């Protein structure tokens, strides 16, 4: 294997590593956004529900 081959392999590995970093960053960003959305929805559900008094809600029409 020539020095040029070694240099090319090293370059390829570095580029692949950078792509992986970008993919991981994108995945982390997406998961953070989903987490924030879930937290927001949980907050809305919690705020909109009346306190639990133990009374059963009459679901029969």
C-alpha positions as CSV (number, residue, x, y, z in Angstrom):
1,X,0.0,0.0,0.0
2,X,1.5,3.3,-1.1
3,X,1.6,6.5,1.0
4,X,-1.1,7.9,-1.3
5,X,-3.4,4.9,-0.7
6,X,-2.9,5.4,3.1
7,X,-3.7,9.1,2.7
8,X,-6.8,8.4,0.7
9,X,-8.0,5.9,3.3
10,X,-7.4,8.3,6.1
11,X,-9.3,11.0,4.2
12,X,-12.2,8.7,3.5
13,X,-12.3,7.7,7.2
14,X,-12.3,11.4,8.3
15,X,-15.1,12.2,5.9
16,X,-17.1,9.3,7.1
17,X,-16.6,10.4,10.7
18,X,-17.8,13.9,9.9
19,X,-20.9,12.5,8.2
20,X,-21.6,10.4,11.2
21,X,-21.2,13.4,13.5
22,X,-23.6,15.4,11.4
23,X,-26.2,12.5,11.4
24,X,-25.9,12.2,15.1
25,X,-26.3,15.9,15.6
26,X,-29.4,15.9,13.4
27,X,-30.8,12.9,15.3
28,X,-30.1,14.6,18.6
29,X,-31.8,17.8,17.4
30,X,-34.8,15.9,16.2
31,X,-35.1,14.0,19.5
32,X,-34.8,17.2,21.5
33,X,-37.6,18.7,19.4
34,X,-39.8,15.7,20.0
35,X,-39.0,15.8,23.7
36,X,-39.9,19.4,23.9
37,X,-43.2,18.7,22.1
38,X,-44.0,15.9,24.5
39,X,-43.3,18.1,27.5
40,X,-45.5,20.8,26.0
41,X,-48.4,18.3,25.4
42,X,-48.0,16.9,28.9
43,X,-48.2,20.4,30.3
44,X,-51.4,21.1,28.3
45,X,-53.0,17.8,29.4
46,X,-52.1,18.4,33.0
47,X,-53.3,22.0,33.0
48,X,-56.6,21.2,31.2
49,X,-57.6,18.4,33.5
50,X,-59.7,19.2,36.5
51,X,-58.2,17.9,39.8
52,X,-59.1,14.2,40.5
53,X,-61.8,14.3,43.2
54,X,-62.4,10.6,43.0
55,X,-65.8,11.1,41.4
56,X,-66.6,9.0,38.3
57,X,-67.5,10.8,35.2
58,X,-70.8,9.7,33.8
59,X,-70.0,8.6,30.3
60,X,-73.5,7.2,29.5
61,X,-75.5,9.5,27.2
